[in-house]
């Protein structure tokens, strides 16, 4: 490791002490492709012959001591949120270092060699940012608790998200071609879902976890369906109601503030879709989730379930940082578990598509837009909140990029004596003769034809 170019000014310590601490902290981190800048301006350069991807900035000595002694995912995240630890450069590039520090703290041998020098360094607990941790009470995944968990993440003002989401306010994985911008890719995703469901004019569509209403508005406008969206977020429901009114769709599009378990109208929907909601259900509740959705669906109907999964054999990839600050009570399972439970509930699995790389692109664009378009201090967030969401988006993008996280669209059918209304091929999914542009407008055909551009 290169020696620093400046001495470190700490009472009762020497440059040698700092060298020892850093060497113990990073003794198994090779190659080191980043700089380290300490509280006094001292800079450590990357390993010889290795380029620098980012700079790790330590604002005070206690950060270094705590990283060596008891670093973990949550303490590192809180140090970043508070600003005691910072990254200069691409934040996503620092995620492998965060994983290393969380799982490769100094050995006991290193600690013994440092002895009292380590104990004499200043120490402080990384303080949690006031008001940013999730506060949920009640029985796990009860109606009451789930509503609190959803409110924690989604009940920010719409302006909070508008600075970095697309024009349609779609808060889920987009569907990219090689040159698409985020707005275009999100409209393509909405249309792709409608094509997979093979929506027809007059059909009844349920969107479970409808967000700000982009999908139900798109389906009603371009496919002529009667769409109902449900959400547990009061702010999302208010925004979606306004969007429906603006588009003049009140006669065939509505949003209800309720849990899917509160719907009690069997076989009342021809098609059902759930985008980015299944992660909040909880593994123990998934059998009931699929049974209830199937009950709501008419015989021969189709259900598209879009959600994040993890590799088989791994534990839930959402660790203490995500559960404490981002998605309280959220749980992820492998796609094999999801499809197995869906089949047990009586569904037939008709199609599974992995969109993992699309989510990497989506998350990177979200973070870039947040960093470039949203000031660290503004009307809807303070600097700690801004840093929290940057960290969340960067760590999620890294998780998808390395395959720790995955994203699947699963098409499920409620067959009737083995029969479905589905065609033999997927050709209609990929027919591009009717193109939806980034504003959600359909080119080349009138609204009546647009309601069902591709009949099975």
N, C-alpha and C positions, 0 to 999 in steps of 0.2 A: 504494500500500500504506500502511495506517495505521502511524504511528510508535508505538513502544512507550511504555508509561506509566511505565516504570522504566528507569534506566540499568543497563547490564550490567557487572558487576565482573569484568574479566579483566585480567591483567597485559598491558601493552603494547597494549591494544586500547581502542577507544572505542565508544560507542553507534553512531556513524557507520559503523564497521567492520562491526558486526553488521547494520545496515541494508543495507549493500552486499552482504553475504553472502546475506541472505534475498532481496533483490531479484534477485540473480543466480540463486538457486536456483529461484525461482518466477516468473521473468520471462514464461514462456509459459503459466502456469497460471491460466486465466480461465474463468468467474468463480471466485473462491476462496470456497468455502462452508464453511470450517472455521476454527477458531481455532488459534493456535500458542502454546504456553506453554513458555518457556525454563527453564533450570536455576535461574535466580534469581527466578522468579515473573513475569517480564515476559510480558505477554500481547499478542499481535497479533490483532486482530479480523477477521472476514470482510470481504470487499469491501462497500462501502456498498450498502444495499438488498438484500443477500443474507443469508439465514438461515444459522445455523451447524448443520451436521449432526453434527459431532464436534470434538474437540480433539486436535491433534497435540502430544504432550509430548516434548520433548527434554531428557534428563536431564543432559547435560554438553556442553561445547563441541565435543568431538571428533566427536560425532554429526553436528553441523551441517557441520563441515569435510569429513567423509567423504561425507556426502550430496551435497555440492557437487562433490567431486573425483572420486569413483569409486563412486557408488551403483549397485547392480544388484539384481536380484530376491533373490539369495541373501544379500547383505550386509544388505539391509533386513530380511529375515526374521530373520536372526541377531541384529540389533540389537533387534528386537521380542522374540524369545525370551529374550534376556539381560536385558531390561528397560531397556536404555539408551534405547530409543524406546518410547513407549506411546501408546495411543489411549484417550481418555475418550469414551464414547458407543458407538454401534453400530459394531462393528469392520468389518462388511461395507461400510458407507458410506465407509470409508477406502480401499477397494481401488482405486478410480480414481486416487487420489493416489499410491498405491504404484506403479501402472503408469506414471504420469507421471514419477515420480522415477527409475524404472528405465530409462526410454527417453529422457528429456529432461534429462539433466544439463546443467550450465551450458556455454555455448559457450566455445570457446577465446578469443573476444574478451572475454567476461566474466571469464575467468580471468586474462587479461593485464591487464585494467583493475584487478583486485584485486592482482595482482603479489605482492610479498613479504608483504603483510598476510595473504593466505590461507596461505602457507607457514609463517608464524609462529604460526598457531593450533595448539593441541594436536591431536595425531592419535593414533589407536589403531585397530587392526584389530578389527572386531566379532568377538569370540571365539565359537567354536562351543560349544554346550552339551555338556558331557562326557556321553558315553554315548547321545546322541540321534541321532547320524548312523548311517546304515545301513552295515554292514560286510559286504559280500558278496564272495566269492572264487570263482574257477573260470571255466570257459568260459561265455560269455553264454548264458543260457537253457538251460544244462545242468540235469539233474535235481538235482544237488547245489546249484547256485547258486540255482535257483528256490526250493528249499526254504528256503534262508537268507533270501531276499527275502520270502517269505511269513511266515516266523517273525518277522522284524523288525516287521512291522505287526500281525500277528494273534495272536502268542503272548503277549500281555499276559494277566494273570489275568482271568477272566470279570467280576470285580467292577469292573475298569477300565471296561468298556463298560456294565455294568448301570445305572450312575447316569444315563446319558443316552440309551440305546437304549430301545425299547419292551419290553413284558413278554415278547414272544416272542424277543427278542434278534435281530432281523432287521437286518442291516447292509447294506442296499441300498435303492434308491428305493421309497418307499411309493406307494400309489395312493389319492388323496384325492378325496372329494366336498367340497363347499364348506365344510361345518361339521365335518368329521372331525377328531378328535384323532389323535395319532401311533399309538396302540395300534390304534384302529379302522382307520386307513388301511393299516397293515402287514398286518393280518389280511385285509383286502380284497385286498391285493396277492397274498398267498399263494393265496387262493381264485381270483383272476383268472387266475393262472398255471395252476392246475389246470383251470379251465374252458377256457383256450386249448388246453391239451394234450388236452382231452376224455378225462380219465382214467376208466377203468372198473375195477370190482372184479377183482382177480386179475392185473392188468397189472403188468409189471415196469418200474419207474421208476428211472433213474439221475440223480442230482443231482451235477453236476461242480462242485466248489467249494461244498460244502454248508454252510459256516459252522458255526453252533452247532446246526444240525439242525432249524430251524423248519419248513422246507418239507417235508422228508421225513416229519416227524411229522404235519403237517397233511394231507398227501396220504394217508398210511396210515390216519389216524383217520377222515377224512371221505370218502375216495374208495375205500377198500378195496384199495389197491395194495400190492404188495411193493416197498418202496423201499430203494435203496442210495445212500448219500451218500459222496463221497470228498473229502478235504481234505489239505493239506500241513501244517496246523497241529495240533500235538499237543494243545494246550490246547483247541482247538475240538472235536477228536475226543473228548476226555475228557468235555467238557461235553455233547456230543450223545449219547454213550452213556448218561449219567445221565438225560438227558431222555427217551430212548427207554424206559428201564427204568421211570421214573416213570409213563409213560403205558401201561405194560403191552403194548408193541408189539414185544418182542424176537423174536416169531415171524415178523414181516413188515417189519421195519425194522432197518437196520444202518448203521454208519459204518466206513469203512476209511481208514487213513492211507496214502494213496498218490497218485501222480501219474496223471493220465488216460492218459499214455503207457504206463503199466505195466499197464493193463487189456488182456487178450489173450483175449477171449471173444466172437468175432464173432456178431452178430445175437442177442445175449442180452437185449436190452432192447426193450420195446415203445415206450417214450417216454423221451426224454432232455431234461434241462433244465440250463442253466448260467446262473447269476445273478451278475453282477458279477465273473466270473472271467476272461473273455476278455481284459480289459485287461492281465493278467499274462502272456499267452501270448507276445507279441512278434510284430511284423509279419512277420518272416521265417518264423516258425513257424506262421502262420495257415493256409497251405495244408495242412500236415500235421495241424493241429488238426481242420479240417473233414473231411479224409479219414478220420482215425481215429475221430471221433465217428460218421461214417456207417457205418464198418465195424461198430461196436458195436450199431447200430440194425437191427432187423429190417426186412425189406421192407415198405413201406407205413407205416413208423413216422414219428413226428413229433419234431422237435428244436426247442426254444425257446431261443434265444440272446439273453440280456439283457445289454447292455453299453453303455459310454460311447463316444461317437464325437466327431469334430471335423468342422468344415466342410471341404468339398472344396477342395483347393488350399492348405490351411494345413499348417504343420508340426505335429508332436505338441504339444498344448497343455500337457503336463506338463513344466514347466521345471525348472531346477536345484534349486529349493526342494523340489518334490515328489519328485524323484529322489534327493535327498540325505537327506531326513528322513522322507518319508511312504511312497512306493511305489517302492522301488529297482527299476530295470529295467522298470517299467511303460511300455507304449507304447499310443497311441491312433491310430486310423485313421478315415477317413470311412466312413459307412455304405455308400457305393458300393463301396469297397474290400472291406468285409466281405461284402456280398451277392455281389459278383463272384467272390470266392474260394470262397464257399459253393457257387455254381453250378458253378464249375470242378470242385469236388470231387464233383459229382453230385447236389446237393440242388436241389429246386425251391422257390423263394421263394413262400410262400403268403400272408404278411401281414407288414407292417412298421408298428409303432406308435411314434410319438414321445411320450415321457413327460417332456420336459425341464422343464416347469413343475412337475411333481410332485417332481422332484429338488430344485428350488429350495426348495419347502416343506419337504421332508424335511430338508435340510441346515440350514435355519434353525431348525427345531425341535430338531434334535440340538444345535446350538450353544447355543440358549437353555437347554436342559436341562442341558448341561455347565456353563454359567455360573451357573445358579441352583441346581442340585442337588449339584454336586461342588465341594467346597472346593479352593482352589488348592494346598493341601498336605494330602495324605491318605495313606492306607495304600498306595494303588496308584500314586500319581504325586507328583512334586514340582512346584514352581511353574513351572519351565522347561517341563516336559512339558505342564502345563495350558495354558500360553501357546502352545506349539507346536500343540496340537490345536485350540485356539480359532482360530488363524490358518489352519490347514488347512481347517477347516469354513467359515470366512468367505470365504476366497479361492475355494473350490470353489463355494459358493453364488453368488458374483459371476460366476464363469465360466459357470455355467448360466443365470443371469439375463440376461446380455447375449448369449447364443448362442454363446459361444466353445466351450462344451462342450455336448454333447447326450446324450440317453439313448434307446436304441431297444430294443424287443422285436421280434425277428425270428422268425417261425414258418417252419420249413423242413421239407419232406417228402422222404422217401426213397421215391419213387414206384416202382411195379412195372408196367412196360409202360404207364406213364402213368396208372395207376389209384391212387387213394387212398381211404381210408375217411372222408374229410372231407365234411361236409354242404355244401349249396350256399350257405348264409348263415351269418352270425355271430350269429344271434338268441339262441342258447343262451348266449353269453358275457355277455349283458346281462340275462338273466332274473334278477330279484331275488326270486323267490318263496321261495327258501331263503336265509336271511340268516345269515352268520357274524358273531357279535358280537365285541367287542374281546378277549374271553377265549379266542377260538377255538372257542366252542360254536356248534353249528348249531341254529337255532330251527325248530320246527314239524315236523320229520321225525325219524324214528328213525335210528339209526346205520347200519342196513342200507340204507335208502333214501338216506341221506346219502352213501353210498359212490359213487353215480353219479346225482346229482340231475338231470342233463341228458344224456340219451343222444343221440348224433347221429342 
